[in-house]
Amino acid sequence: MLLFSSCAPTYFFSTIDSVNKETVKDEQGRLITQNDSLDIYYSFDGSDGPILITVYNKGKEPLYIDWKRSSIIIDDMATSYIGKTMVLSGSANVTTIGNSFYSNTSSQSSASFNGAITKEPESISFIPPNSKIQYKTINLASLNFNKVDNNIYNKRTNVDKNGNIVPVKAASFTSGDAPLRFRSYLTLYKDPQKPFFMEQEFSFSSLIKTNRIHPSNMSSFFSESSDLFYSKAK
């Protein structure tokens, strides 16, 4: 028998598709944009949709990606793909020496410190001909799932990894009516003086809202497909 608590956290399970007609989805769920000189793959599977970008250079010349001038755009707010946080901690010993007319004195003290600093990875990626790079960057945590009207959801059932049938709320969308969408903007070049740009727009094709299934209990299909991710309600 399954028992669920009304206090259990609510999760959103999302499926991402592309708005651009030229983009295809492969059997792994990766969204792929292609032209004569390069292929760009997007993957989002995991908690809060971590963005993994794979770029394959099909040309005969080296290709460069400027991540500092590339962004994810959510609700018209652009966030650079570059910039990561590194935790910093340590300790220090300080010796103080005093000198006066009457005496020489010294004292010693110690202190500890901790915090976070921003560490920038390499801002430029170099891709030789006929090779690829992968860049794992920021995630989709800033998406506002509260924008989705509760009346849009329908009552459905889902099967967890143990074969249990669980009631959920679910909604499906087209690229035209999806309430959640975002864009990716990449700056690339072969010659630094002649950059070119690749923009990709994504939308949500389905959304499941439930406090009856924890992500660890979702079917293996969900965890293995690159166009699916989950987020905990805020």
WORA-V884715 format. One record per backbone hydrogen bond with DSSP energy under -1.0 kcal/mol. CO is the residue of the C=O (numbers start at 0). NH is the residue of the N-H. E is the energy in kcal/mol with one decimal. If there is no record, write none. Layout:
BEGIN
CO;NH;E
CO;NH;E
END
This chain:
BEGIN
4;7;-1.6
9;232;-3.0
10;209;-2.2
11;230;-2.2
12;207;-2.4
13;228;-1.7
14;204;-2.3
14;205;-1.1
16;202;-2.6
19;22;-1.3
23;31;-3.4
25;28;-2.0
27;225;-3.2
29;25;-2.1
30;41;-2.2
31;23;-2.2
32;39;-2.9
36;57;-2.4
36;58;-1.0
37;34;-2.1
38;55;-2.8
39;32;-2.5
40;53;-2.3
41;30;-2.1
42;51;-2.4
45;48;-1.1
45;229;-1.7
47;139;-2.7
50;136;-2.5
51;42;-1.9
52;134;-2.7
53;40;-3.1
54;132;-1.9
55;38;-1.9
56;129;-1.4
62;126;-3.1
63;188;-2.1
64;124;-2.3
66;69;-1.4
69;80;-2.3
70;184;-2.9
71;78;-2.6
72;182;-2.3
73;76;-2.0
76;73;-2.1
78;71;-2.4
83;118;-3.4
85;116;-2.4
87;114;-1.8
89;112;-2.2
91;110;-2.8
93;108;-3.1
95;106;-2.9
97;104;-2.1
102;99;-2.2
104;97;-3.5
106;95;-3.3
108;93;-3.6
110;91;-3.1
112;89;-2.1
114;87;-2.8
116;85;-2.9
118;83;-1.6
122;66;-2.6
124;64;-2.0
126;62;-2.5
130;56;-3.0
132;54;-2.2
134;52;-2.5
137;50;-2.2
139;142;-1.9
143;146;-1.5
144;147;-1.5
148;151;-1.9
153;169;-2.6
155;167;-3.0
157;165;-3.7
159;162;-2.1
163;159;-2.3
165;157;-2.8
167;155;-2.8
168;208;-3.1
169;153;-3.1
170;206;-2.3
173;177;-1.2
179;203;-1.5
181;201;-3.3
182;72;-3.1
183;199;-2.6
184;70;-2.2
185;197;-2.1
186;65;-2.6
187;195;-3.1
188;63;-2.4
190;193;-2.8
195;187;-2.9
197;185;-2.7
199;183;-3.0
200;18;-2.7
201;181;-2.0
202;16;-3.0
204;172;-2.4
205;14;-2.1
206;170;-2.2
207;12;-2.5
208;168;-1.8
209;10;-3.1
213;216;-2.6
214;217;-1.3
216;160;-2.7
218;222;-1.1
219;223;-1.2
224;227;-1.4
225;43;-3.2
226;15;-2.7
228;13;-3.0
229;47;-3.5
230;11;-3.0
END
